Amino acid sequence: MNTAPLQRRLAAVFAADVVGYSRLMEANEERTLGALKAHFSEFLHPKFAEHHGRVVKYMGDGVLCEFGSVVDALKCAVAIQQGMPERNRDLPGDRQINFRIGINSGDIMIDGEDIFGDGVNLAARLEGLSHPGGIACSASVHEQAAGKIDIRFVDRGMQRVKNISRPVRVYFVDMGGTLPTGEAANANEAASDGGRQTYLPTVLPSIAVIPFRNMSNDSEQAFFSDGITEDIITDLSKVSGLFVLARNNVFHLKDRNLPTDEIARRLGVAYVVGGSVRKAGNRVRISAQLTDGATGGEIWAERYDDNLDDIFELQDQITRRIVEALKVKLLPEEKQAISQPKANDVDAYTHYLRGRDLFWRRGKAHFRAAREEFERAIAIDPGYARAYAGIADCDAFLLIYGDRSIRTEDILAASEQAIGLDRTLAEAHASRGFALHLGQREDEASAAFEEALALDEGSFTANYFYANHCRTTGELDRAAELFERASEVQVDDFRALFALTAIYDMLGQPERAEGANRRTLERARKALDRDPNDTRAAITSAVVLSVLGDADAALAMADKALGAELDGNSMYNLACVFARIGQAARALDLLEECLPTFPAVERDWTWRDPDLAALQNHPRFLKLRETLSGRDGK
């Protein structure tokens, strides 16, 4: 019996099986087995070897392979799926052999020649989601391969799969007309394979609503066009027959004059919605277009010119016309949800939009300014639930950023006011959970977060706040799951991945920690490409570089960040950089300045943070811990 400890490593896992295998075997076992053997020996095995893959095992009609890189696994999969039609060319349809392929990149466990674990299980589930001749990938595969291989990914959103506890983000590979859409997708039939029912998913039309251009003479009116975009995204997201990219996945394209097909390729969607807004006095003109992402061809376009008071009706009309153009059925409850008024007063709505615009700019000053706008909206419309939720969000982030004038009771009151007005606001439940967390009411906080996710499992705020809560309560496996989901929901965010690195370290999973670090660095560098003055991205890059052992680059990035005005969270992260590269005095200077401003529940993490391991026995660190623990009554 082998009693050696199991080893782990990161790998790209490739799972494939034969479509309709039971039907083929029932028709002619000998012919089917002979054909399958020929396909493997003459075609698949050479492709595996060409792309540095290792066959782990055969599983009835399928095969499991391991690759050292995601790019190799994808190139191999594409080569197989592009080559099989030629091998089937002279055969009648009922004798053709086709494969489904699923690819995941993740942590695997090794037992002799075999591999297993969640990384393997997810690859198998992805294979089941794929269509005949298709390839389904996880979010980690998409992220690592984007820009490195000339194929188009189509985002199919968050999917629940058997024996995987959390929803996973799924991407299909579009190799040119291979993806089923519309009626073809809905016509997929269940195939019984050895008693196992495999159902192909209904493929939803995928849409990105890119920021509408501000055509007003006043550049300060940009918040209004952004708000129109947000609300159209929100309304389209209520339609069960569509998959719509979230706001945070499209707004980085604002003011970038890219061709529609390029936008579709980057975002992995089939359709793109865009347009413009011109606001002048009490009049508003909205132009909107729906285009085919593959060809750039216009499917529908219309211009609306009306009084500003009718802005909500205009938004509803645009949403309905998009749905009609895509021939998607709108359920009665979806019609009602879309038609719900955004506000009772257009002036309140305008203040709310300005507040949301300021909120998304981040930073203390913007959060405070956003809060003032939400308060103005409520002064006009006291029943405006979204504005109360906005105040709760601002207060939550101000508290995170070290503003001790904010009380947890304030966040709780604002979020509960929003919930009282609209129990379906996921962000309000998330803010309530965060307030309860900061008040160390852990069980109530967990219940509030679960309610938020039940309303919107794709809410970045709910996943991110809940993950932070689980991190401080020691539920590290759950924290890792939630941070991973947050990073999948908001594909340009680096904060959730950054938090993951320490979680995986504490779980004793160094390979996963390194993978999260490299993914974090890639996203932070992209953020710096977009905005070289993004201090938070610079600090994150500095931390990751220090972890990866590049002390000189880490120090250069940290020194650059020190030239900006820093909040407490930024100071803390820079302290982690200096601790890792052996500059204890600089690290302690920052900790002594920022830690006294942190809530007690957040300080608890400091004493366990692996990034500060080098300081654990330093006299100044021990004294700081003693002083603050005394203040916290511990």
C-alpha positions in Angstrom: 0.0 0.0 0.0 1.4 3.4 -1.0 1.5 5.6 2.2 3.5 8.4 0.7 1.9 11.9 1.2 -0.1 13.1 -1.7 1.5 15.8 -3.9 -0.2 18.8 -5.4 0.5 20.9 -8.5 -1.1 23.3 -10.8 -2.1 21.9 -14.2 -4.4 22.3 -17.1 -6.8 19.4 -17.1 -8.4 18.3 -20.3 -11.5 16.0 -20.3 -13.2 14.7 -23.4 -15.9 12.1 -24.2 -17.8 10.9 -27.3 -21.1 12.4 -28.1 -23.9 9.8 -28.2 -21.6 6.9 -27.3 -24.4 4.6 -26.2 -26.3 5.1 -29.4 -23.3 4.3 -31.5 -22.5 1.2 -29.5 -26.1 0.0 -29.7 -26.0 0.4 -33.5 -22.7 -1.6 -33.9 -20.3 -2.2 -31.1 -17.5 -3.7 -33.1 -17.5 -0.9 -35.7 -17.7 1.8 -33.0 -14.9 0.5 -31.0 -12.7 0.0 -34.1 -13.4 3.6 -35.3 -12.7 5.0 -31.8 -9.5 3.1 -31.5 -8.4 4.4 -34.9 -9.2 8.0 -34.0 -7.1 7.8 -30.8 -4.1 6.0 -32.3 -4.0 7.9 -35.6 -5.1 11.4 -34.5 -5.7 12.2 -30.8 -2.6 10.6 -29.4 -0.3 12.4 -31.9 -2.1 15.7 -31.0 -1.6 15.1 -27.3 2.1 14.4 -27.9 2.5 17.5 -30.2 1.1 19.8 -27.5 3.0 18.2 -24.5 0.0 16.5 -23.0 0.0 13.4 -20.9 -2.9 10.9 -21.0 -3.8 10.1 -17.4 -6.5 7.6 -18.0 -9.4 6.4 -20.2 -12.9 6.6 -18.8 -15.2 4.4 -20.9 -15.8 6.6 -23.9 -13.7 9.5 -22.7 -10.1 10.5 -21.9 -8.5 12.6 -19.2 -5.2 14.4 -20.0 -2.9 16.7 -18.1 -1.0 19.6 -19.7 1.6 21.9 -18.3 0.1 25.0 -19.7 -3.4 26.3 -20.6 -2.2 27.4 -24.0 -1.0 23.9 -24.9 -4.3 22.3 -23.7 -6.4 24.8 -25.7 -4.3 24.4 -28.9 -4.6 20.7 -28.6 -8.4 20.9 -28.1 -8.9 23.3 -31.0 -6.7 21.0 -33.3 -8.8 18.0 -32.4 -12.2 19.7 -32.9 -11.1 21.3 -36.2 -9.7 17.9 -37.4 -12.6 15.6 -36.6 -14.9 16.9 -39.4 -12.3 15.8 -42.0 -12.0 12.4 -40.4 -15.9 12.1 -40.4 -16.3 13.5 -43.9 -17.1 10.3 -45.8 -19.3 8.8 -43.0 -23.1 9.0 -42.7 -24.2 11.1 -39.8 -25.2 8.2 -37.6 -21.7 6.8 -37.8 -19.7 9.9 -37.2 -17.8 10.3 -33.9 -17.6 13.7 -32.3 -16.2 14.8 -29.0 -17.1 17.3 -26.2 -14.1 18.8 -24.4 -13.8 20.6 -21.1 -10.7 22.4 -19.9 -9.9 23.7 -16.4 -6.8 25.1 -14.9 -6.3 24.5 -11.2 -4.8 22.6 -8.3 -4.7 18.8 -8.7 -3.6 16.0 -6.4 -1.3 13.3 -7.7 -1.6 9.7 -6.6 1.0 7.7 -8.6 0.0 8.2 -12.3 -3.5 9.3 -11.4 -4.8 12.8 -10.7 -7.9 13.9 -8.8 -9.4 16.8 -6.9 -11.7 19.8 -7.6 -9.5 20.8 -10.6 -10.2 17.5 -12.3 -13.9 17.4 -11.3 -14.5 20.8 -12.8 -12.9 19.8 -16.1 -15.3 16.9 -16.3 -18.3 19.1 -15.5 -17.2 21.6 -18.2 -17.0 18.8 -20.7 -20.6 18.0 -20.0 -21.6 21.6 -20.6 -20.0 21.7 -24.0 -21.8 21.0 -27.2 -20.8 18.4 -29.9 -17.5 19.5 -31.4 -17.1 22.2 -28.8 -14.8 23.3 -26.0 -15.9 24.7 -22.6 -13.4 26.4 -20.3 -13.3 27.7 -16.8 -12.7 31.4 -16.0 -9.1 30.6 -15.0 -8.4 29.1 -18.5 -9.9 32.2 -20.2 -7.8 34.5 -18.0 -4.5 32.8 -18.6 -5.1 32.3 -22.4 -6.6 35.7 -23.3 -4.2 37.4 -25.7 -2.0 34.4 -26.0 -3.9 32.3 -28.5 -5.9 33.4 -31.5 -9.4 32.1 -30.6 -12.5 33.8 -29.5 -14.1 33.1 -26.1 -17.8 33.5 -25.5 -18.8 34.2 -21.9 -21.7 32.0 -20.9 -21.9 33.4 -17.4 -22.2 31.8 -14.0 -23.4 28.1 -14.1 -24.2 25.6 -11.4 -22.7 22.2 -12.0 -23.1 18.9 -10.2 -20.9 18.3 -7.2 -19.3 21.7 -7.3 -20.7 23.8 -4.4 -20.3 27.2 -6.0 -21.5 28.6 -9.4 -18.6 28.7 -11.9 -18.1 31.1 -14.8 -18.1 29.2 -18.1 -16.6 30.2 -21.4 -17.1 28.5 -24.8 -14.5 28.5 -27.5 -15.9 29.9 -30.8 -13.7 28.5 -33.6 -15.9 30.0 -36.3 -19.6 29.1 -36.5 -19.4 26.1 -34.1 -21.5 27.5 -31.3 -25.2 26.6 -31.3 -27.5 29.6 -30.9 -31.2 30.4 -30.8 -33.4 27.5 -32.0 -30.4 25.2 -32.6 -29.3 25.6 -29.0 -32.7 24.9 -27.7 -33.1 21.8 -29.9 -30.2 20.0 -28.2 -31.5 16.6 -27.0 -30.6 14.5 -24.0 -28.3 11.6 -24.8 -28.2 8.5 -22.6 -24.6 7.3 -22.2 -24.4 4.1 -20.2 -27.3 5.1 -18.0 -25.9 8.6 -17.5 -28.1 11.4 -18.9 -26.0 14.2 -20.4 -28.0 17.3 -21.2 -26.5 20.0 -23.4 -27.2 23.5 -22.0 -29.5 26.0 -23.7 -27.1 28.6 -25.0 -28.3 32.1 -24.1 -27.5 35.1 -26.3 -24.6 36.9 -24.7 -24.6 40.7 -24.7 -22.3 43.5 -23.6 -23.8 47.0 -23.1 -20.9 49.4 -23.6 -21.0 52.9 -22.0 -23.3 55.2 -24.0 -21.4 58.3 -25.3 -22.2 61.6 -23.7 -23.1 64.0 -26.6 -24.1 66.9 -24.4 -22.2 70.1 -24.6 -21.4 69.8 -20.8 -18.8 67.1 -20.1 -20.0 67.0 -16.5 -23.2 65.3 -17.9 -21.2 62.1 -18.5 -22.6 60.7 -15.3 -26.1 60.8 -16.9 -25.1 58.7 -20.0 -23.3 56.3 -17.7 -26.4 56.0 -15.6 -28.5 55.2 -18.6 -26.1 52.5 -19.5 -26.2 51.0 -16.0 -29.9 50.9 -15.9 -30.2 49.2 -19.4 -27.7 46.6 -18.1 -29.8 46.1 -15.0 -33.0 45.7 -16.9 -31.6 43.3 -19.5 -30.1 41.3 -16.7 -33.6 40.6 -15.4 -34.4 38.7 -18.6 -33.8 35.0 -18.1 -33.3 34.4 -21.8 -30.2 36.6 -22.0 -26.7 36.5 -20.5 -25.6 40.1 -19.9 -22.1 41.2 -18.8 -22.1 43.1 -15.6 -21.2 46.8 -15.4 -17.7 46.3 -14.1 -16.8 44.1 -17.0 -17.6 46.7 -19.7 -16.9 50.2 -18.2 -13.2 49.9 -18.7 -14.0 50.3 -22.4 -15.5 53.8 -21.9 -14.2 56.4 -24.3 -12.2 53.8 -26.2 -13.1 53.9 -29.9 -12.9 50.2 -30.7 -14.6 48.4 -33.6 -17.6 46.4 -32.5 -16.1 43.0 -33.5 -13.0 43.8 -31.5 -15.2 44.7 -28.4 -17.1 41.4 -28.9 -13.8 39.4 -29.2 -12.3 41.0 -26.1 -15.5 40.5 -24.0 -16.4 37.2 -25.5 -20.0 38.0 -26.4 -22.2 37.5 -29.4 -23.9 40.9 -29.4 -23.0 44.5 -28.5 -25.3 47.3 -27.5 -24.1 50.9 -27.7 -25.4 54.4 -28.2 -25.3 58.0 -27.2 -27.2 60.4 -24.9 -27.7 64.1 -25.5 -29.3 66.0 -22.6 -30.2 69.7 -23.0 -32.6 71.4 -20.5 -35.7 69.3 -20.1 -35.1 67.3 -23.3 -33.2 64.1 -23.9 -32.2 62.3 -27.0 -31.0 58.7 -26.9 -29.7 56.8 -29.8 -29.2 53.0 -29.4 -27.9 50.2 -31.6 -27.7 46.5 -31.4 -24.9 44.9 -33.5 -23.7 41.4 -34.3 -20.4 40.9 -32.6 -19.0 38.5 -35.2 -19.7 40.7 -38.3 -20.2 44.2 -36.9 -23.5 44.3 -38.8 -26.3 46.4 -37.3 -29.3 44.4 -36.2 -31.4 47.2 -34.8 -31.1 50.9 -34.3 -33.4 53.6 -33.1 -33.4 57.2 -31.9 -35.6 58.5 -29.1 -36.3 62.2 -28.6 -38.5 63.2 -25.6 -39.0 65.1 -22.4 -36.6 64.3 -19.6 -39.6 63.3 -17.4 -40.1 60.3 -19.8 -36.6 59.0 -19.4 -37.7 55.8 -17.6 -40.2 55.0 -20.3 -37.4 55.5 -22.9 -35.2 53.0 -21.0 -38.0 50.4 -20.9 -38.6 50.9 -24.7 -34.9 50.3 -25.5 -34.7 47.2 -23.3 -37.9 45.7 -24.9 -36.7 46.5 -28.5 -33.4 44.7 -27.8 -35.2 41.7 -26.4 -37.6 41.6 -29.5 -34.6 41.9 -31.9 -33.0 38.9 -30.4 -36.3 37.0 -30.5 -36.1 36.3 -26.7 -39.3 35.5 -24.8 -40.0 38.0 -22.1 -41.9 36.3 -19.1 -44.7 38.2 -17.4 -42.7 38.7 -14.2 -39.8 40.0 -16.2 -42.0 42.5 -18.0 -43.1 43.7 -14.6 -39.6 43.9 -13.2 -38.4 45.9 -16.2 -41.3 48.3 -15.9 -40.7 49.1 -12.2 -39.9 52.8 -11.9 -36.3 53.7 -11.3 -37.4 56.6 -9.2 -40.5 58.7 -8.5 -38.8 61.9 -9.6 -36.3 62.6 -12.4 -34.4 65.1 -10.3 -33.9 62.5 -7.6 -32.8 60.0 -10.3 -30.3 62.6 -11.6 -28.7 63.0 -8.2 -28.6 59.2 -7.7 -26.9 58.8 -11.1 -24.3 61.5 -10.2 -23.8 59.7 -6.9 -23.2 56.3 -8.5 -20.7 57.9 -10.9 -18.8 59.3 -8.0 -19.0 56.1 -6.1 -17.4 54.1 -8.9 -14.4 56.5 -9.0 -13.4 55.2 -5.6 -11.4 57.0 -2.9 -12.5 58.8 0.3 -13.3 62.1 -1.4 -15.4 60.5 -4.1 -17.3 58.3 -1.5 -18.1 61.4 0.5 -19.2 63.4 -2.5 -21.3 60.4 -3.7 -23.0 60.2 -0.3 -24.0 63.8 -0.5 -25.7 63.2 -3.9 -27.6 60.2 -2.5 -28.8 62.4 0.4 -30.0 65.0 -2.1 -31.9 62.2 -3.9 -33.6 61.1 -0.7 -34.5 64.7 0.2 -36.5 64.9 -3.1 -37.8 61.3 -2.9 -37.8 59.9 0.7 -38.9 56.5 -0.6 -35.9 56.0 -3.0 -34.5 52.6 -1.9 -31.5 52.6 -4.2 -30.3 55.9 -2.7 -30.4 54.5 0.8 -28.4 51.5 -0.4 -26.0 53.9 -2.0 -25.4 55.7 1.3 -24.9 52.3 3.0 -22.3 51.4 0.3 -20.5 54.7 0.7 -20.4 54.4 4.5 -19.1 50.8 4.2 -16.2 51.7 2.0 -15.4 54.9 4.0 -15.1 52.7 7.1 -12.9 50.2 5.2 -10.7 53.1 4.1 -10.2 54.2 7.8 -12.9 56.9 8.3 -13.6 56.5 12.0 -16.4 59.1 11.9 -18.6 56.3 10.3 -20.4 54.1 12.8 -21.5 50.6 12.0 -24.9 51.6 13.3 -25.1 54.2 10.4 -24.5 51.5 7.8 -27.0 49.2 9.4 -29.7 51.9 9.6 -29.2 52.9 5.9 -29.2 49.4 4.6 -32.2 48.4 6.7 -34.1 51.5 5.4 -33.3 50.3 1.8 -34.4 46.8 2.6 -37.6 48.1 4.1 -38.4 49.9 0.8 -37.2 47.2 -1.5 -36.4 43.7 -0.2 -34.9 42.7 -3.6 -31.8 45.0 -3.4 -28.9 42.6 -3.0 -26.4 45.4 -2.3 -28.5 46.6 0.6 -28.4 43.1 2.2 -24.6 43.0 1.6 -24.1 46.3 3.3 -26.2 45.2 6.2 -24.1 42.0 6.4 -20.9 44.1 6.5 -22.3 46.4 9.2 -23.2 43.3 11.3 -19.7 41.9 10.6 -18.0 45.0 11.9 -20.2 44.9 14.9 -18.9 41.3 15.5 -22.4 39.9 15.1 -21.1 37.0 13.0 -24.1 34.7 12.7 -26.4 37.6 11.8 -23.8 38.8 9.3 -23.6 35.4 7.6 -27.4 35.3 7.3 -27.5 38.7 5.7 -24.8 37.8 3.2 -26.6 34.6 2.3 -29.7 36.6 1.6 -27.8 39.0 -0.6 -26.3 36.1 -2.7 -29.8 34.4 -2.9 -31.0 37.6 -4.5 -28.0 38.1 -6.8 -25.2 35.4 -6.7 -23.3 37.5 -9.2 -23.0 40.5 -6.9 -19.4 41.5 -6.5 -20.1 43.4 -3.4 -21.9 40.6 -1.7 -19.2 38.0 -2.5 -16.4 40.4 -1.6 -17.8 41.5 1.7 -18.8 38.0 2.6 -15.4 36.7 1.8 -13.8 39.3 4.1 -16.2 38.3 6.8 -15.2 34.6 6.5 -11.5 35.5 6.4 -11.7 37.2 9.8 -13.9 34.4 11.3 -11.4 31.8 10.2 -13.7 30.1 7.6 -10.8 30.1 5.1 -12.2 27.5 2.7 -15.4 29.5 2.3 -13.4 32.8 2.0 -11.4 31.3 -0.8 -14.5 30.2 -2.6 -16.1 33.6 -2.3 -13.0 35.6 -3.3 -12.7 33.3 -6.3 -16.3 33.9 -7.3 -15.9 37.7 -6.8 -12.8 37.6 -9.2 -14.9 35.8 -11.8 -17.8 38.2 -11.5 -15.6 41.3 -11.9 -13.0 40.3 -14.4 -10.9 43.4 -14.2 -10.8 43.5 -10.4 -7.5 42.6 -8.7 -8.6 43.1 -5.0 -10.3 39.7 -4.6 -7.5 37.8 -6.2 -5.0 39.7 -4.0 -6.9 38.7 -0.8 -6.9 35.1 -2.1 -3.1 34.8 -1.9 -2.9 35.1 1.9 -5.9 32.7 2.2 -4.2 30.0 0.2 -1.0 30.5 2.1 -2.8 29.9 5.4 -4.5 26.9 3.9 -1.1 25.4 3.1 -1.7 25.6 -0.6 1.4 27.3 -2.0 0.7 26.4 -5.7 -2.7 28.1 -5.5 -1.2 31.1 -3.7 1.4 31.5 -6.5 -1.3 31.2 -9.1 -3.4 33.8 -7.4 -0.4 36.1 -7.1 0.4 35.9 -10.8 -3.2 36.5 -11.8 -3.3 39.5 -9.4 -0.2 41.0 -10.9 -1.5 40.6 -14.5 -4.8 42.4 -13.6 -3.0 45.1 -11.6 -0.6 45.8 -14.5 -3.6 46.1 -16.9 -5.1 48.6 -14.5 -1.9 50.6 -14.5 -1.8 50.5 -18.3 -5.3 52.1 -18.2 -4.3 54.6 -15.5 -0.6 55.0 -14.5 -1.7 57.0 -11.5 -3.8 54.1 -10.0 -2.2 54.0 -6.6 -4.1 51.0 -5.4 -2.9 49.0 -8.5 0.7 50.1 -7.9 0.6 49.1 -4.2 -1.0 45.7 -5.1 1.8 45.2 -7.7 4.4 46.0 -5.1 3.0 43.5 -2.7 2.8 40.7 -5.3 6.3 41.4 -6.6 7.7 41.2 -3.1 5.9 37.8 -2.6 7.3 36.6 -5.9 10.8 37.6 -4.8 11.5 40.6 -7.0 12.5 42.9 -4.2 14.0 45.7 -6.4 10.8 46.0 -8.6 8.6 45.8 -5.4 10.6 48.6 -3.8 10.5 50.8 -6.9 6.7 50.4 -7.1 6.2 51.0 -3.4 8.3 54.2 -3.4 6.2 55.4 -6.4 3.0 54.8 -4.4 4.3 56.6 -1.4 4.1 59.8 -3.4 0.3 59.7 -3.3 -2.2 60.5 -0.6 -2.8 57.2 1.2 -5.7 55.8 3.2 -5.2 53.3 6.0 -5.7 50.2 3.8 -3.0 51.4 1.4 -0.6 52.1 4.2 -1.2 48.6 5.5 -0.5 47.0 2.2 2.7 49.0 1.8 3.8 47.9 5.2 3.4 44.3 4.0 5.8 45.1 1.1 8.4 46.6 3.4 8.1 43.7 5.9 8.7 41.2 3.1 11.8 42.9 1.6 13.5 43.3 5.0 12.7 47.0 5.7 11.1 46.5 9.1 11.4 50.1 10.4 9.5 51.5 7.3 6.8 48.8 7.7 6.3 49.5 11.4 6.1 53.3 10.8 3.1 52.7 8.5 1.5 50.1 10.8 1.7 52.4 13.8 0.0 55.1 11.7 -2.8 53.1 10.2 -3.7 50.3 12.6 -5.2 52.6 15.3 -7.8 53.7 12.8 -8.9 50.1 11.9 -12.1 48.5 13.5 -11.2 45.9 16.1 -12.5 43.0 14.0 -10.3 44.0 11.1 -7.2 44.4 13.4 -7.6 40.7 14.4 -6.4 39.7 11.0 -3.1 41.7 11.3 -1.7 39.5 14.0 -2.2 36.4 11.8 -1.3 38.0 8.4 1.4 35.9 6.7 2.6 39.0 4.9 3.8 40.4 8.2 5.4 37.1 9.4 8.9 38.8 9.5 7.6 41.3 12.1 6.0 38.8 14.5 8.8 38.9 17.1 9.8 42.5 16.6 9.6 44.6 19.8 7.7 47.4 18.2 5.2 45.0 16.6 4.7 43.3 20.0 4.2 46.6 21.7 1.7 47.8 19.1 -0.3 44.6 19.4 -0.3 44.8 23.2 -1.5 48.5 23.1 -4.2 47.9 20.6 -5.4 44.6 22.1 -5.7 46.5 25.4 -7.9 49.1 23.7 -10.0 46.3 22.2 -10.5 44.7 25.6 -8.6 41.6 24.7 
